[in-house]
Each structure stands twice: as structure tokens, then as C-alpha cells.
Amino acid sequence: QEKMKIPFFTAERQNKEIGSDIKKAISKVIDSGIYSDGPNIREFEEKWSEINQVKHTVFTGSGTAALEIALKCYGTCDSIVAVPTNTFIASASQVFPLKRSIVEWVDSDETCNLDIESLNHFSFETLIGVNLYGQPLDFDKLKHVLGDRELLLDACQSHFSTYKNKPVATYAKISVFSFYTTKSLSCAGESGCLCTDNKNWYEYAKSLRNHGRGDVGYSHDYISGNSRGEEIQAAILLGKLKQKDEIIDGRLSATSRYRKNLQDHPNIKLLPKDKNCQTINYVMPVFVENRDKIKEELLKAGISTMIHYPIPCHLQPAFNDCGYGVEGQFPVAEKQCKMELSLPLFYDITNEEIDYVSGLLINVIENL
């Protein structure tokens, strides 16, 4: 078979399909002279609210900014916030600047999402739940365990995923999304948003994203920074939303084909499937021994892969002063982080490319 070179991610093909429309939208924004808090942002907020079956969306400069604002809406200063340790650092990093707030790390279960049953042993007030790799949490089970405690949903990897046929954003009072370049719905750089049904939080979040600005001129009701999103990014997202069905179908088809190709191999572990979920994968994770060597051999053969994430949060140097930093405290997450390898995935990856990656992965594993 002829050698193929396959990137981990590419926007080039999508840009060939809709690039001219997006360029026109960008030019229109530039000509308008309105670069933030304009009509594209408001239109995107309306469309994203409709897609996610929520009342309000607040567009922000990044998913991390949306998470920071969401934590302030929940009033998590001087409280304990539980966070899964197997996640991108942004899921946790915004807790630490909050006054006297404490992070409690949570181990994973076999899904790589947080171990819900273990939450019974924690005394937190707020949980940051993450749909890692796009796979929704078991929200029914989580609701039973949480009781009166609050869920802030980090949905930054789970665009268009559903649980029991409902968008994931409907299962939390606030959810946040990132539209970073590699996400299932992506802009050309950075942007994000916050979703909620709460009108008061909606108004508060709009103020916080803009220096705590009030209703009158340069009056400011709260101390806050600048988390405004850009009109150009909203215009790009609106253009890509026209391909929403193709994005969903393409990612579902790709991950299904990967699973079919790899599920029977004894040395490749895949995430379990949940019949209650339609998972729109952000990445295609596999779990293998000798992960780093396999990654190296695939790259030599022209296949680009990534690791999500090599170091669990409790072992990150940034959190050394938080009472953790010792291996063995969260063994499930630690093992997952040592074995996870993300294969090339984009909505328009071809069956031929998926089969080539799958076959090469199996060949590398069997010849190590």
C-alpha cells in the first residue's frame, strides 16, 4: 500500500468548501468597523442557545474565560471545588485565583470521566464536571450523588454531544464551551461561551466579560477583566454552523469506523460506549502500552498523533503548592494518562485514511 501522510488535525479541507463564504463574512466585519459586541456575536449567541436548548449564551474570548466567569456566577470564593484530575489544566486553573478557594481532585473511572461514586467521600460545594474527549458524563447517576451541590459543566470538548437525546448543556445550571481551532466547532484562534437558563447570571456574565460594566456609560458595577469575544470569530463560527450536520455525521462515522477496526485487538483499549449518549468525539483516544514508542513509530510512518493528557492535573508543577504532587494518589487517572494516544480525527477524514491509520497502529503494536 502506498505510504500516506495524515495530520492529526486539518482545517484545510473545510476551508476549501466554505472558505470563500467565511472570507466574505470576515471582510464584511472589517468593513463594518464593529469588531466586538456586534451583530455576529448576538446572532451566534441566539443560534447556540437554540442548538443547546438553553435560554441564554454569553460569547467570550475563550473557553477558559467563560469558565472563570461561570465560577464567579456560582460564587465559589471561599469554597471547595471538586475537579477531575484527568483533564486539560484550564478545567482547574481558574479555581485557584478565587479568594480562599480549595480544589479537591477526583480520580477517573473506566470512561476517563470523573469517578462519580467517589464523590460521596468529598465535602465540596461545586463540581466542575468535564465531558472528556466529548463523552458525556452519566448525568442521571451524577444528579443522584450530587444532591444539593452544584454542577458547573465544562463542555469545552463536547459540542453537539447528547445524553438521553438532550444536549449536554441542559444538565447543568451553567455550561461552558471552547471554540479553539481544533474543536469540533472551531473558530480561527480563540473564543468560547457560557450557557445558562438563569437570567440574572446571564446579565452578570455579560457585565463580567466587559470590565464589570454597568448600564450607564463608563460605570462599572464589578471588578472584572476583558473577556469579550471578537466579531470576526463569531462570523467564522456562524459560517461553520451551516455545516453542523456534516460535522456531526462525519465525526460519528469516523469514530465508528475506528472502533470497528480496533475493538477486537487485545492490546488496544477503547472507551466503553454508553447507550444513553451520542458522543461527538473531540479526539479519538486509544489506550496502549508503550504509548510513547508507538507514537514515535507512527510519526516516522507519516501519522501525526497527540496525547490528551500526559500529566494529570495533580502532578502538574503549577499545582505543587496545593498539597498533592505525589504519584499513586489517583491511580486510575495516572494510568490513563500514561496510555492515552489520540489518533487523527476531523469530520472529513476519509475511510481510506482511517483504515490506513488503524492498520498501521496494529502493525506497530504487533512488531514492537
JOBELUR-V452192 format. One record per helix or strand of 2 or more residues. SS is the DSSP state (H for helix, E for strand). FROM is the first residue (numbers start at 0). LEN is the number of residues. If there is no record, write none. Layout:
ss = {SS & SS}
from = {FROM & FROM}
len = {LEN & LEN}
This chain:
ss = {H & H & E & H & E & H & E & H & E & H & H & E & E & E & H & E & E & H & H & H & E & E & H & H & H & H & E & H}
from = {11 & 38 & 55 & 62 & 79 & 89 & 101 & 115 & 125 & 131 & 138 & 149 & 161 & 165 & 167 & 173 & 191 & 198 & 230 & 243 & 276 & 283 & 290 & 312 & 316 & 330 & 339 & 350}
len = {21 & 14 & 5 & 12 & 5 & 7 & 5 & 6 & 5 & 3 & 8 & 5 & 2 & 2 & 4 & 5 & 5 & 10 & 11 & 19 & 2 & 4 & 10 & 3 & 6 & 9 & 4 & 16}
